[in-house]
Amino acid sequence: MSGIPSPRESFGSKFGIIAATAGSAVGLGNIWRYPYITGENGGAAFILIYLLIVIAIGIPVMLSELAIGRRAQQNVYGSFRKLAPNRPWYLIGLMGVVAAFMILAFYTVVAGWTLEYLYQSFIGGFHGKSPEELVGMYNGFIGSSTRPLIWFFVFMGLTAFIVAAGVKNGIEKSTKILMPLLFVILIVLIVRSVTLPGAAKGISFLFKPDFSKITATTFLMALGQAFFSLSIGMGTLITYGSYIQKRDNLATTALSVIFTDTLVAVLAGIAIFPAVFAFNIAPESGPGLAFITLPNIFEQMTGGTIFSIMFFTLLGVAALTSTISVLEVIVAFFVEELKMKRSAATWLATLSVSALGVLCVLSTSSLANFKLFDKTVFELMDFTTANVLLPIGGLFIVIFVAWFFGRDKAKEELSNNGQLKARYIPLFLFVIKFIAPLAIAFVFLQGIGLIKL
Ligand code: TRP
């Protein structure tokens, strides 16, 4: 415990905790990834499975992470080291740090796209373009090398700038302003989208389940999406949990964050799919979905330029509150384990992520044909983190809390040493002992084809 000179920072207020944590959860995962994954996996039936997984697996994993972090008051690696000395659990922590590198590398690429689209909104770049031309514009942009690269570095820089300023003055302060704004804009867009002619088809795609579309892969994709969207399975919430003060309530934090995240995902679907159908875009058109349909909506509406500017600002903002949480995992690790200064740790982390990030940026242009396991570097980072590393991390996190951490410590953490009633604790312990691990293992093994039902 020696060697850490200044006391650890923590979040200053309840609202700050929620803003930072929900800020981590709400991001491109909700507004960019969720709609296109839903589109590729059949719509409403996928959403039902997604919701089921969020409730049965998402809540227990999130609570477990927060409990580990707050108990240990350490970065993800240090937390396992401290709570399970001389045991191999720290490997889960290391895996979390590796996953953070991989996620940040591809995620920041898309975050950079939002800046290009913001810039295009300002200069009227979508003006008078037909849906086909907007598709062409998107493909042209991601198919070039320099612009996406520049925006990638700009976004990494912004992220580093906030993280370097610290937990309270950087992360908490920025998310407290940025999160409320996001909601307002999303609601405006929904109102516009559902009143487009032809919107009804999009609504029924979202709310009329077609169960014939469900396969084992659907479950794996839903599991991966849930983990990704909730920021669980790699220690982001262990790290943020370590900044939560002893008096604050972990369960209400987890529930508010899960509620907010799910709401934003569903709202983003409602904002996007009616427009997708209204403009005859294929719902399964992949990562470009949000970048093609939204400019389409803006083109059609009065005051579109303003809305477009607002939307891409906020999409970038949603991404930013998430990238800082992922970078923080690495920075906290460097600061506490390598005993680095916060600013040096931030820049070292940023530079090393960027090395991998460049490969992800070029995955849609010069490296488009460079494939491993039939996937570009970008796709590989996305797929292996969401569908492999996060579920495995989540599995071991709940097993850790349920079977190694001990009932008493879990109770102390969740009830703030008996100050809160927390009647749900026996149910929670039962779920993390049996239901959550079995469900994760089952969906995972089935999804990657190791077991067949
Ligand atoms: N949840 C964020 C989103 O939906 C992304 C994110 C932040 C994340 N931290 C994470 C994903 C940790 C996985 C793990 O955009």
Boltz pocket constraint, residues with backbone or C-beta under 6 A from the ligand:
constraints:
  - pocket:
      binder: B
      contacts: [[A, 23], [A, 24], [A, 25], [A, 26], [A, 27], [A, 28], [A, 29], [A, 30], [A, 103], [A, 227], [A, 228], [A, 229], [A, 230], [A, 231], [A, 232], [A, 233], [A, 234], [A, 236], [A, 318], [A, 322], [A, 323], [A, 325], [A, 326], [A, 390]]
      max_distance: 6.0
